[in-house]
Amino acid sequence: MNVKHLLLGCLMLASCSPKSPMKSFESAPRGVQQAAALWTAQDGSPAEFDQLVADYYCETDSAKQALFESLSRIFENVYQSADMLTVELLRPTQLTNASEPQMPDWIMSGYSPLAHFSDDMFANKLAFITIINFPHYTLEEKNALGKNWTRLEWAYARMGDIFTTRIPAEVNTRMAQALADAENYIADYNIYMGNLRTEDDRQLWDMDKVLLSHWNLRDELKALYGAENGQEKQEMIYQVMQRIVSQTIPQQAINGADFVWKPYSDGSEAEPYTRYQKILDVAHAYFASDAYCPSAPTGIQRNFEEGVEIPAAELDSLFRALVGSEQVKQVASIIRERLGRDLRPFDIWYDGFKARATLNEDELSKRTRQLYPDANAFAADMPRLLQQMGFYSEDARRIAHHIVVEPARGSGHAWPCLGRKEEARLRTRIPANGMDYKGYNIAVHEFGHCVEQVLDMYFIDHYMLSGVPNTAYTEASAFLWQHRDLQLLPGAKMGNGINDPNEVLDQFWSMYEIMGVSLVDMAMWRWIYDHPKATAKELCEATMAIAKEVWNAYYEPVLGEHDCILLAVYSHMVNAPMYLPNYPLGHIVQYQLEEHLAQCKNQAAFADEYARIYKLGRLTPKQWMIEAVGEAPSIEPILRRLRSVD
């Protein structure tokens, strides 16, 4: 956020004393050593540090637990108060039911109430008191020792993760501003589909069809399988996506309500590498932080080894093993047979394995618009959705009580609660005429996030364990719900889940698609760190080269088209640095959870087991999975299952 006993690791010698002079702290308890390493001349003299240790080092278990409870209360109040302020400041830029954002709103969208928190805690010495008593343990140590820790010892360990660096407030502020600018750029990246024209001047979409890149473009492409003029529309979306990646898209086409253009040939003035400059702005903010993080001196290391808690190289190998597996060709042949044609690059988003693939999306949208004309209607239905999944009515009401539904300007997201006095926030796009099916599908996904967030906050035993190991594990919860969106509609029955071969095929193809996207994202960040002075144009060219390399190795043999750049289209690459690998990892976790939960005898047992698992809290990814399903994250379960699918 460490352990109950500072003796762990044999670091505390019987002869050492907390009143030893500073030079002897190399043989002192682990937390004392770590605090000494962060102490500077501005904090005080060696004698003052010596006195701090003498005054605040906890000699007994009871004293340590009392300190832990006090610090937990403080951190929860600080985090949730800052978060509640952030939510209010961002309302105009993130929600459609707020006032139209004005210039001050855009400025404050980059404000971070916690930017000075670390500085303040080191200044008032609370950070040092925390470190002295709750030292930090490495990922390797947590995985090795954690299997024998109690829940309280795990909570101590997470408290030891709070103060491991001293990044100045101005550096934190720079990062917050860069991320806010990237988010605001992406939130308004709409393509007016009614303005697109074929080479012979035909209009394929109605004028009211406006799609956010990349999410809505991708979902529209998915919905076109089997539709009238479906493949022609898919080809045009594919062309638009390539122009977004290559930065040859006309500047006026981005959020351009009045600009009519031909994606195959329009030569209007292009966007001036803005997409890649936003990425570089975030990268430069990472660079500014690197000097203050000696144990993880790059943003890549901090993201994967300290954030995801799985090294990037390990994920890279895991993903390449699946996208290069024989099962890819097996599933591709099934898709090819169903489509009755050779596969195209955009078929990485083939959606025909889902139950809704045989249904008319317009009819589904009519139903969802009637059910959910606004955010309040979806909120009112949340207890029923939970009961449909097997939760008892009392638990369903309690969970739903801590979730609010809000209409988003962007594609939608879940905003977690950081304390037990605020709600989890479900955001999704809700047009004036009600929630269409795409919006409903996203809303169910975000609802899965929010249910997890409530379970591991309001139902957790220690605040310091609230949450999940990393964002992939909350994505797994969201996927669990999203895959059941049709079954959750009123009057529907729950499906066969993982027992349905189509479900397995669908999950595998989703992994195949998003793993390629993630490989590009990770390689792009390696390139950025190898070329810290690169321009936006150079980054654009490098990203396309990386996308081509990954495509040619793992996707061209199946989907055709040499040097395709489609894998670089995800907007997360701009507004959510290094987030994308969480999705394929989330799919892996989801599949293992699905196999485990399929053993439940009924829906009530399913809900009980789901709740047990998501109340494990923030263990390491490996330990969480072992306690959840009995094995570490692995692609073997789904590869093994596919061997039995005809």
C-alpha positions in Angstrom: 0.0 0.0 0.0 4.8 -5.5 6.4 4.9 -8.0 7.9 4.0 -8.5 11.5 7.5 -9.6 12.4 10.5 -7.5 11.4 12.5 -10.7 12.0 11.5 -12.0 8.6 14.5 -12.4 6.4 16.8 -12.7 9.5 17.5 -9.0 9.3 17.1 -8.2 12.9 20.1 -9.1 15.0 19.8 -9.7 18.7 22.5 -7.1 19.4 21.0 -4.2 17.4 19.3 -1.3 19.1 17.0 1.3 17.6 19.1 3.8 19.4 22.2 2.8 17.5 24.1 5.6 15.7 23.0 6.0 12.0 26.1 4.3 10.6 25.1 1.0 12.3 21.7 0.9 10.7 23.0 -1.4 8.0 22.5 -4.2 10.6 19.3 -2.8 11.9 15.7 -4.0 11.3 14.6 -3.9 7.6 12.3 -1.0 8.0 14.9 1.1 9.8 17.3 0.4 6.9 14.7 1.4 4.4 13.8 4.6 6.2 17.5 5.5 6.6 18.0 5.2 2.8 15.2 7.8 2.2 16.3 10.2 5.0 18.0 13.4 3.6 19.8 16.3 5.2 16.6 18.4 4.9 14.8 15.8 7.1 17.3 16.3 10.0 20.5 15.1 11.4 21.5 11.5 12.0 20.8 12.0 15.7 17.3 13.2 14.9 16.7 10.1 12.8 18.1 8.0 15.7 15.6 9.6 18.0 12.7 9.1 15.6 13.4 5.4 15.6 13.8 5.3 19.4 10.4 7.1 19.8 8.3 5.3 17.2 9.6 1.8 16.6 7.0 -0.7 17.9 8.5 -3.2 20.3 5.4 -5.4 20.7 2.8 -7.0 18.4 0.0 -5.1 20.1 1.7 -1.7 19.7 2.3 -2.5 16.0 -1.3 -3.5 15.4 -2.5 -0.3 17.1 -0.3 1.8 14.9 -1.5 -0.2 11.9 -5.1 0.5 12.7 -4.4 4.2 13.2 -2.5 4.6 9.9 -5.2 2.6 8.0 -7.8 5.1 9.2 -5.7 8.0 8.2 -4.8 6.7 4.8 -8.4 5.7 4.0 -9.7 9.2 4.9 -7.0 10.9 2.9 -7.4 8.7 -0.2 -11.2 8.8 -0.3 -11.4 12.6 0.5 -9.0 13.3 -2.3 -10.9 11.0 -4.6 -14.2 12.6 -3.8 -12.8 16.0 -4.6 -11.4 14.7 -7.9 -14.8 13.2 -8.9 -16.4 16.6 -8.3 -13.8 18.5 -10.2 -14.0 16.1 -13.2 -17.8 16.1 -13.5 -18.0 18.6 -16.3 -15.3 17.0 -18.4 -16.4 13.4 -17.8 -20.1 13.4 -17.5 -22.9 14.5 -19.8 -25.4 15.3 -17.0 -23.1 18.0 -15.7 -22.6 21.6 -17.0 -20.7 22.1 -20.2 -17.0 22.2 -19.4 -15.5 25.7 -19.4 -11.8 26.7 -19.5 -11.3 26.4 -15.7 -12.8 22.9 -15.8 -10.2 21.7 -18.4 -7.4 23.3 -16.3 -8.6 21.5 -13.1 -9.0 18.2 -15.0 -5.2 17.9 -14.6 -5.2 18.8 -10.9 -4.2 16.0 -8.4 -5.2 16.5 -4.8 -2.6 13.9 -3.8 0.3 15.4 -5.7 1.8 16.8 -2.4 0.7 13.9 -0.2 4.0 12.0 -0.2 6.0 15.2 0.3 3.8 16.2 3.2 4.1 12.7 4.9 7.8 12.8 4.7 7.9 16.3 6.0 5.8 15.5 9.0 7.7 12.2 9.5 4.6 10.0 9.2 6.1 8.3 6.2 9.2 7.4 8.1 7.2 6.1 11.0 5.3 3.9 8.6 8.4 2.6 6.9 10.2 1.9 10.1 7.4 -0.4 11.3 6.1 -1.7 8.0 9.0 -2.3 5.7 8.7 -3.0 1.9 9.1 -6.5 0.5 9.9 -7.3 -3.1 7.6 -9.1 -5.4 9.8 -12.2 -5.2 9.7 -12.1 -1.4 6.0 -11.6 -1.3 5.4 -14.7 -3.5 7.9 -16.8 -1.5 6.8 -15.7 2.0 3.2 -14.7 1.5 1.9 -18.3 1.2 2.5 -18.5 5.0 1.3 -15.1 6.0 -1.9 -14.4 7.9 -4.4 -11.9 6.5 -3.0 -9.3 9.0 0.6 -9.9 7.9 -0.5 -9.4 4.2 -2.1 -6.1 5.3 1.1 -5.1 7.0 3.0 -6.0 3.8 0.7 -3.7 1.7 1.2 -0.9 4.1 4.9 -1.3 3.5 4.3 -0.6 -0.2 3.0 3.0 0.3 6.2 4.9 0.8 9.0 3.4 -1.3 10.1 6.5 -3.2 10.2 10.3 -2.8 8.9 11.7 -6.1 8.5 15.5 -5.7 5.1 17.0 -5.9 5.8 19.0 -9.1 6.8 15.7 -10.8 3.6 14.1 -9.7 1.6 17.1 -11.0 3.3 16.9 -14.3 2.2 13.3 -14.7 -1.3 14.1 -13.7 -1.5 16.9 -16.2 -0.1 14.8 -19.0 -2.6 12.0 -18.3 -5.5 14.4 -18.1 -4.6 16.0 -21.4 -4.4 12.6 -23.1 -7.7 11.6 -21.6 -9.4 14.8 -22.8 -8.0 14.3 -26.3 -9.3 10.7 -26.5 -12.7 11.5 -24.9 -13.5 13.8 -27.9 -12.1 11.6 -30.6 -15.4 11.0 -32.4 -15.9 9.9 -36.0 -19.1 11.1 -37.7 -20.0 8.0 -39.7 -22.7 9.7 -41.7 -20.0 11.9 -43.2 -18.1 9.0 -44.7 -18.4 8.4 -48.4 -17.4 5.5 -50.7 -15.3 6.2 -53.7 -18.5 6.4 -55.8 -20.0 8.9 -53.3 -22.4 6.6 -51.4 -23.3 7.2 -47.8 -23.3 4.0 -45.7 -24.4 5.2 -42.3 -27.2 7.5 -41.1 -26.1 11.0 -40.1 -26.8 10.5 -36.4 -24.2 7.7 -36.1 -21.2 9.1 -34.1 -18.6 6.6 -32.9 -15.8 7.2 -30.5 -12.3 5.8 -31.4 -11.4 3.1 -30.9 -14.1 1.5 -28.8 -17.3 2.3 -30.7 -15.6 1.9 -34.1 -14.5 -1.6 -33.0 -18.0 -2.5 -31.6 -19.7 -1.2 -34.7 -17.4 -3.4 -36.8 -18.3 -6.4 -34.6 -22.0 -5.8 -35.0 -21.8 -5.8 -38.8 -21.3 -9.5 -39.2 -24.2 -10.7 -41.2 -25.7 -7.3 -41.6 -26.7 -5.7 -45.0 -23.6 -4.2 -46.6 -21.8 -5.5 -43.5 -18.5 -6.3 -45.1 -18.4 -3.1 -47.1 -18.9 -1.1 -43.9 -16.3 -3.1 -42.1 -13.8 -2.4 -44.8 -14.5 1.3 -44.4 -14.1 1.2 -40.6 -10.8 -0.7 -41.1 -9.6 2.1 -43.5 -10.5 4.8 -40.9 -8.6 2.9 -38.2 -5.5 2.7 -40.4 -5.6 6.4 -41.0 -5.9 7.0 -37.3 -2.8 4.9 -36.6 -0.8 6.4 -39.5 -1.9 10.0 -38.6 -3.1 10.5 -42.2 -6.7 11.1 -41.0 -7.9 14.6 -41.9 -7.7 16.9 -38.9 -11.3 18.0 -39.7 -12.6 14.5 -39.5 -11.9 14.2 -35.8 -15.1 15.3 -34.1 -16.0 17.0 -37.3 -19.8 17.2 -37.6 -19.7 19.0 -40.9 -16.7 17.5 -42.7 -17.6 15.0 -45.4 -14.7 12.8 -46.6 -13.7 9.6 -48.4 -11.5 7.4 -46.1 -9.9 5.7 -49.1 -8.6 8.8 -50.9 -9.2 12.0 -49.0 -6.0 14.1 -49.1 -7.0 16.9 -46.7 -4.6 18.3 -44.2 -3.9 15.5 -41.7 -3.8 15.6 -37.9 -0.2 16.8 -37.0 1.0 13.7 -35.1 -1.1 14.8 -32.1 -1.9 11.2 -31.1 1.8 10.4 -30.7 2.7 13.7 -29.0 0.2 12.9 -26.3 2.0 9.6 -25.7 5.4 11.4 -25.6 4.1 13.9 -23.1 3.2 11.1 -20.7 6.5 9.4 -21.4 8.4 12.6 -20.5 6.5 12.7 -17.3 7.7 9.2 -16.6 11.3 10.2 -17.4 11.0 13.0 -14.8 10.0 10.4 -12.2 12.7 7.9 -13.0 15.5 9.6 -11.1 13.6 9.3 -7.9 12.9 5.5 -8.2 16.3 3.7 -7.8 14.7 0.3 -7.2 12.6 0.5 -10.4 14.2 3.3 -12.5 11.9 3.1 -15.5 8.2 3.6 -15.9 8.1 0.1 -17.5 9.6 -1.5 -14.4 7.3 0.4 -12.1 4.2 -0.4 -14.1 4.8 -4.1 -14.4 7.0 -5.1 -11.4 5.4 -2.8 -8.8 2.0 -2.2 -10.4 0.9 -5.3 -12.2 3.4 -7.3 -10.1 4.3 -9.5 -13.0 7.5 -8.6 -15.0 6.9 -7.4 -18.5 9.1 -10.1 -20.0 7.0 -12.8 -18.3 3.8 -11.4 -19.8 5.5 -11.0 -23.2 6.4 -14.6 -23.2 3.0 -15.7 -22.0 1.2 -13.7 -24.8 3.6 -14.9 -27.5 3.0 -18.5 -26.5 -0.7 -18.2 -27.1 -0.7 -16.1 -30.3 1.8 -18.5 -31.7 0.0 -21.7 -30.7 -1.5 -24.2 -33.0 -4.9 -23.5 -31.5 -5.0 -20.1 -33.4 -5.1 -21.9 -36.7 -7.8 -24.3 -35.4 -10.1 -21.5 -34.3 -9.4 -19.4 -37.5 -10.5 -22.3 -39.6 -13.8 -22.5 -37.8 -14.3 -18.7 -38.4 -13.4 -19.1 -42.0 -15.9 -21.8 -42.5 -18.6 -19.8 -40.7 -18.0 -16.7 -42.8 -17.6 -18.6 -46.0 -14.7 -16.4 -47.1 -11.0 -15.8 -46.5 -10.3 -13.9 -43.4 -9.5 -10.2 -43.3 -7.4 -8.3 -40.8 -10.5 -6.8 -39.1 -11.7 -10.4 -38.4 -9.5 -10.3 -35.2 -12.8 -8.8 -33.9 -15.0 -11.6 -35.2 -18.0 -11.8 -32.9 -19.9 -14.8 -34.2 -19.2 -17.1 -31.3 -21.4 -15.0 -28.9 -25.1 -15.8 -28.5 -26.0 -12.3 -29.6 -24.3 -12.9 -33.0 -27.5 -14.5 -34.2 -29.7 -11.7 -32.9 -30.5 -8.3 -34.6 -28.7 -5.6 -32.8 -31.3 -3.0 -33.7 -33.9 -5.2 -32.0 -31.7 -5.6 -29.0 -31.2 -1.8 -28.8 -35.0 -1.3 -28.9 -35.3 -3.5 -25.9 -32.4 -1.9 -23.9 -33.7 1.6 -24.7 -37.1 0.7 -23.3 -35.6 -0.8 -20.2 -33.0 1.9 -19.6 -34.1 5.3 -20.9 -31.6 6.9 -18.5 -28.9 6.2 -15.9 -31.5 6.1 -13.1 -33.3 3.2 -14.8 -30.1 1.1 -14.9 -29.3 2.0 -11.3 -32.8 0.9 -10.2 -32.3 -2.5 -11.9 -29.0 -3.3 -10.3 -30.4 -5.4 -7.4 -32.2 -7.6 -10.0 -29.1 -8.0 -12.0 -27.2 -9.2 -8.9 -30.0 -11.6 -7.9 -30.0 -12.9 -11.5 -26.4 -13.8 -10.9 -27.3 -15.6 -7.7 -26.8 -13.1 -5.0 -29.3 -13.2 -2.1 -31.7 -10.2 -2.1 -30.2 -8.6 1.0 -26.7 -8.8 -0.4 -27.8 -7.6 -3.8 -29.4 -4.5 -2.2 -26.3 -3.9 -0.1 -23.9 -4.1 -3.0 -26.2 -2.0 -5.3 -26.5 0.7 -2.6 -22.8 1.4 -3.0 -22.9 1.9 -6.8 -24.0 5.0 -8.7 -24.7 5.1 -12.4 -23.7 8.2 -14.4 -23.8 9.1 -18.2 -20.2 9.4 -19.6 -18.8 11.7 -22.3 -16.4 9.0 -23.2 -16.9 5.3 -23.9 -17.5 4.5 -20.2 -15.5 3.3 -17.3 -15.8 2.3 -13.7 -14.5 4.7 -11.1 -13.6 2.8 -7.9 -14.4 3.9 -4.3 -11.2 4.5 -2.3 -12.9 4.4 1.0 -16.0 3.3 2.8 -17.8 6.6 2.7 -18.0 6.9 -1.1 -19.6 4.9 -3.9 -18.2 3.0 -6.9 -19.2 4.8 -10.0 -20.4 3.2 -13.2 -20.1 5.4 -16.3 -21.5 4.6 -19.7 -22.7 6.5 -22.8 -26.5 7.0 -22.6 -27.9 8.9 -25.7 -31.0 11.0 -25.3 -33.2 8.2 -26.7 -32.0 5.7 -24.1 -29.2 3.1 -23.7 -28.6 1.2 -26.9 -27.3 -2.3 -26.9 -23.6 -1.3 -27.2 -24.1 1.0 -24.2 -25.8 -1.8 -22.3 -23.0 -4.2 -23.0 -20.5 -1.7 -21.8 -22.6 -0.9 -18.7 -22.7 -4.6 -17.7 -18.9 -4.7 -18.1 -18.5 -1.7 -15.9 -21.0 -3.1 -13.4 -18.8 -6.1 -13.1 -16.0 -3.8 -12.1 -18.2 -2.0 -9.6 -19.4 -5.2 -7.9 -15.8 -6.3 -7.5 -14.9 -2.8 -6.1 -17.7 -2.9 -3.6 -17.0 -6.5 -2.4 -13.3 -5.9 -1.8 -13.9 -2.5 -0.1 -17.0 -2.8 2.0 -16.8 -6.6 2.6 -13.0 -6.7 3.2 -11.3 -7.5 6.6 -8.5 -4.9 6.4 -8.6 -1.6 4.5 -5.0 -2.1 3.4 -6.1 -5.3 1.5 -8.9 -3.5 -0.3 -8.8 -4.0 -4.1 -7.4 -6.7 -6.3 -3.8 -7.6 -7.2 -3.9 -5.5 -10.4 -6.3 -4.1 -12.9 -6.3 -7.4 -14.9 -8.1 -9.0 -12.0 -10.9 -6.4 -12.0 -11.1 -6.8 -15.8 -11.6 -10.5 -15.2 -14.7 -9.7 -13.0 -16.0 -7.3 -15.7 -15.5 -10.0 -18.4 -17.4 -12.5 -16.2 -20.4 -10.1 -16.2 -20.1 -8.9 -19.7 -20.2 -12.4 -21.1 -23.6 -12.8 -19.4 -25.2 -9.6 -20.7 -28.0 -11.3 -22.7 -28.8 -13.7 -19.9 -29.1 -10.8 -17.5 -31.9 -9.2 -19.5 -35.3 -9.6 -17.8 -36.9 -12.9 -18.4 -33.7 -14.6 -19.6 -32.1 -17.6 -18.2 -28.4 -18.0 -17.4 -26.5 -19.9 -20.1 -24.1 -22.8 -20.0 -21.0 -20.5 -19.6 -17.7 -22.3 -20.0 -19.5 -25.6 -20.8 -20.6 -24.1 -24.1 -17.8 -24.6 -26.7 -18.7 -21.3 -28.4 -17.9 -19.5 -25.1 -14.4 -21.1 -25.1 -13.8 -20.2 -28.8 -15.0 -16.6 -28.1 -12.7 -16.2 -25.1 -9.7 -17.6 -27.0 -10.2 -15.4 -30.0 -10.5 -12.4 -27.7 -7.2 -13.3 -26.1 -5.6 -13.7 -29.5 -6.7 -10.2 -30.6 -5.9 -8.3 -27.4 -2.5 -10.1 -26.9 -1.3 -8.8 -30.2 -2.4 -5.3 -29.3 -0.6 -5.6 -25.9 2.6 -6.9 -27.5 2.6 -3.7 -29.7 2.0 -1.5 -26.7 4.8 -3.0 -24.6 7.2 -2.9 -27.5 6.3 0.7 -28.2 7.3 1.6 -24.6 10.6 -0.2 -24.9 11.3 1.8 -28.0 10.4 5.1 -26.2 12.8 4.3 -23.4 15.5 3.4 -26.0 14.8 6.7 -27.8 14.1 9.3 -25.1 14.6 12.3 -27.5 12.3 11.0 -30.2 9.8 13.3 -32.0 6.1 12.5 -32.4 6.7 11.7 -36.1 9.5 9.3 -35.2 7.3 7.6 -32.6 4.5 7.3 -35.2 6.9 5.6 -37.6 8.3 3.3 -34.9 4.9 2.3 -33.7 3.7 1.4 -37.2 6.9 -0.6 -37.7 6.3 -2.5 -34.4 2.7 -3.2 -35.3 3.8 -4.5 -38.7 6.4 -6.8 -37.1 4.0 -8.3 -34.6 1.3 -8.7 -37.3 3.6 -10.3 -39.8 4.8 -12.8 -37.2 1.5 -13.9 -35.6 -1.4 -12.6 -37.6 -0.6 -12.4 -41.3 -0.4 -16.3 -41.5 -4.0 -16.4 -40.3 -5.6 -13.1 -41.4 -3.5 -12.1 -44.4 -2.3 -8.7 -45.5 1.4 -8.0 -45.1 2.5 -5.0 -42.9 -0.9 -4.4 -41.4 -0.9 -1.7 -38.7 -4.3 -2.4 -37.2 -2.9 -3.6 -33.8 -1.9 0.0 -32.9 -5.4 1.5 -33.0 -6.4 1.1 -29.4 -6.9 4.5 -27.7 -5.5 3.1 -24.4 -2.1 3.5 -26.0 -2.7 7.2 -25.7 -4.6 7.8 -22.5 -3.7 4.7 -20.4 0.0 4.0 -20.6 0.9 0.3 -20.5 -2.7 -0.6 -19.4 -3.5 -2.8 -22.3 -1.6 -6.0 -21.1 -4.2 -6.1 -18.3 -6.9 -7.1 -20.7 -5.3 -10.3 -22.0 -4.1 -11.2 -18.5 -7.7 -10.5 -17.4 -9.0 -12.9 -20.0 -6.6 -15.6 -18.8 -7.7 -15.0 -15.2 -11.4 -15.0 -16.3 -11.1 -18.3 -18.1 -9.5 -19.9 -15.0 -12.3 -18.4 -12.8 -14.9 -19.7 -15.3 -13.6 -23.2 -15.1 -13.5 -23.0 -11.3 -17.0 -21.4 -11.0 -18.5 -23.9 -13.4 -18.2 -26.5 -10.6 -20.8 -24.6 -8.6 -24.0 -26.5 -8.3 -26.4 -23.5 -8.8 -26.4 -19.7 -9.2 -26.4 -19.1 -5.4 -23.3 -21.2 -5.0 -21.8 -19.3 -8.0 -22.4 -16.0 -6.3 -21.1 -17.2 -2.9 -17.9 -18.5 -4.5 -17.5 -15.4 -6.7 -17.8 -13.2 -3.5 -15.3 -15.3 -1.6 -12.8 -15.0 -4.4 -13.2 -11.2 -4.8 -12.9 -10.7 -1.0 -9.3 -12.1 -1.1 -8.2 -8.5 -1.7 -4.8 -7.3 -2.8 -2.5 -10.3 -2.6 0.0 -10.8 -5.3 -1.4 -12.0 -8.6 0.2 -15.4 -8.1 -1.0 -15.9 -4.5 -4.5 -14.6 -5.3 -5.0 -17.1 -8.1 -3.7 -20.0 -6.0 -6.1 -19.1 -3.2 -8.9 -18.5 -5.7 -8.7 -21.5 -8.1 -5.7 -23.5 -6.9 -3.1 -22.6 -9.6 -1.1 -19.6 -10.8 -2.2 -17.6 -14.0 -1.7 -19.8 -17.0 -2.8 -20.2 -20.6 -2.7 -24.0 -20.4 -6.3 -24.4 -19.2 -7.8 -22.8 -22.3 -5.3 -24.5 -24.7 -6.1 -27.8 -23.1 -9.9 -27.2 -23.5 -9.5 -26.2 -27.1 -7.9 -29.6 -27.9 -11.3 -31.1 -27.1 -13.3 -28.7 -29.3 -14.1 -29.9 -32.8 
